[in-house]
Amino acid sequence: MSNSNTFVVVGTQFGDEGKGKIIDVLSPTADYIVRFQGGNNAGHTVIVGQEKFILHLLPSGIINSKGKCVIGAGLVVDLKVLLKEIDALEKRGKNLDNLYLDERAHIIFPYHIAVDKAKEESLGVNKIGTTQRGIGPCYNDKISRNGIRIGDLLDPERFADKLAWNIKEKNDMLERYGWPERFEFDALYNEYMELAKLITPRIIDGVAEINEAVAAGKKVLFEGAQAIMLDIDFGTYPYVTSSSPTAGGVCVGTGVAPNKLNRIVGVMKAYTTRVGEGPFPTELENELGEQIRQTGGEFGATTGRPRRTGWLDLVMGKYAVLIDGLTDIVLTKIDVLTGLETIKVAVGYKIDGHVYNTYPGNLRKSKPVEVIYEELPGWSEDISKIKDYQDLPLNCRKYIEFIEKTLGVNISMISVGPERTQNIYRADF
């Protein structure tokens, strides 16, 4: 095992588990914070004192870190959104001289956003529920080997050739979809050459630099967006994102080898939420679901969409432990469950008479799933100011220990409120 000091923070459900807060807590002592996948389709909310920051592209750790923050090779980057985010934070007094982009990351262009909207509209009732930020079409270009990368901006001639080809292809696609928007080469070329001037000082070979930091034993924090159930391979396909938000995504999104990853921290909400379409076996489509939504403030940071809510699903949890290789779990938003008389936890699915204890590969919304629940007694005491695990109500501790026993992974930290100080630590980070 490597002597490196690396932390990976991943989501264990459908995203929105509170990864931003956890990364913010870990980041002050990190030498490097590296985001490894996704784009500006994910919103990370970080609360510091009275200030609330909603980040979409920037690593969440940038708020409190003096280390280098890197947008890794596995991302797709909307440069206009990135520059707007940088500007907004700098106006609030943050110095972002420590932000860098790997030259291998792909660029989202306006034509990607148009194609995203046109395709989603054409699907009608079969829509995926994308954020329509151009993420999927940009990853599509990457896989089709037509993509334009950050490093291409440093070679205007190469950039011009690639852009001209892409504009022709995307205009043809938009015509087939019956979408009114079209793109013109000169306008886009000139716009992106100007944007290139603003980001050129931030472009680096992230693979070389991050691996050097790991080899030197520096503390490197890898952060993902979304979560395992939105993974392109292992999630609820096709209702997924276009990248790999798993621990394995770190390796393909940064070029750091698996044997250099030490602590893999899975962030798990004490209940489950989902934004957009797709299967959700433990969903509560009733007054209790609405109560959890309102108490937990379950509305999308990027879109403002109300999140679907449901009971904690440990079938999904086991799947996350298996695929991510979790060494630790951080349990968030347990305070939201305060006041419930009984709390249910999913421990299995029954489909066509067969019981599943791990997530099946082809679960469909249309196929009836009988969820097997364990019922646990709730608690009524306010836990939001508790710092010591033993001070939690007995039933709250029983709930936590039931999760640990079922998953076989220690819950190293418990978040009892949105502030970065509202945590109970059961292990060192």
C-alpha positions, 0 to 999 in steps of 0.5 A: 500500500502506498504511503500517500495521504489521499482522501476520496469523497463520493456520494452513496445514493443519488447525489445531494448527500451533503458532500460539499459540507464534508469536503469543506470540513476536510479541505483546510488541511489539504495540499491539493483538492481535485475534482474528478468528474461531471460538470456544472450539472451538479450544485454543491452548497457550502455554508460558512458562518452566515454565508452560503456558497453554491458551487457548480464547477469549482471544487467545493474545497476552494472556499476554505483551502489554501492548497491547490484546487484542480479541475481534473481531466475527467470533467466537462467545463463550460468556460463561461460558467467557470469564469462567472463562478470565479468572478462571483467568489472574487467579489466576495473576497475569495482569492482564487489564484490557487485554481487550475485546469487540467489541459485534458478536460473537455469544453462544453460549447453553446451547441452542446446545450442546444443539442441537450435541450433539443434531444430532451424535448424530442424524447417527450414522456421518455425524457431523462430529466437532464439539467440541460447544461450540455453535459451529455452531448459534451461527453458524447463528443469525448467518447466519439473522439470529436471533443475539444479539450482545454489544451486545444485552446493553446493551438488556435489552428487546431482549435479552428479545425475542430470547431469548424467540424463540430459546428457543421455536425451540430447544426445538422443535428439541430436541423434534424431535431427541428430545433431553431438555433444554429451556430456560426464559426466566426462568432464562436471562434472569436468568443473562445479565443478571448476566453482562452486568454482568461484561463491560459494561466490556469492550464496545467498538466494535472496528471503529472502534478497530482501524481507528484503531490501524491508521491511526496505524501501530500494530503490530496482530497479527491471530490466527485459530484453526483453519486453511485446511483447516477453512475453511467455504468452502475447507476439506474441506467438510462436515468444517470449522469454521463460520467463515473462518480464512483471511487473508480472515477478518480482513477480515470478522471485524474490519472491517479492509480487505484493503489494510491487511494487510501481513505474512501469516504462515502457520504450517506444521507440518513434518508434518500432523495432523488432529483429527476426521473428514474427508479426510486424504490423507497420513495414516499409520495405522501405527507411524510415525504413532503414533511421530510422535503420541507424539513430537510430543504430538499430542493436542487441547488442547481435547478431549484427542483423539489427533490423526491424523498424516501426512506434510507435504502441499505440495498443501495448502501451495500452496493456503494460499499461494494463498488466504491470500496468504502473505508468510512461513511459520513452520515448526514442530515440525521437531524431531519428525522428527529420527531418521527415515531418510527423510521423505516430502513430498506434491507432488501427488494422482492422482485418476481418472488426473488429477494435482492440484497444488493442493487439489481442491474436492470431495475425499471420504474415499470417493474413492481418492487416490494421493499423489505423494511426494518422498522426502528423507533424514532427520537424526539430530542433536538440533536443539532447541538450535540458534539459527543456521540454518547450524548445522542438519544439512545434510539438515534444511536441504535439507528446509526449502529444498525446502519453500521452493522448492516453495511460493515463500515464504520460511520466516522462522522455524523452531521447534525445540521448544515453548519460546518461545525455541526458534526460528531467525529468518531474517527480522525480525518 
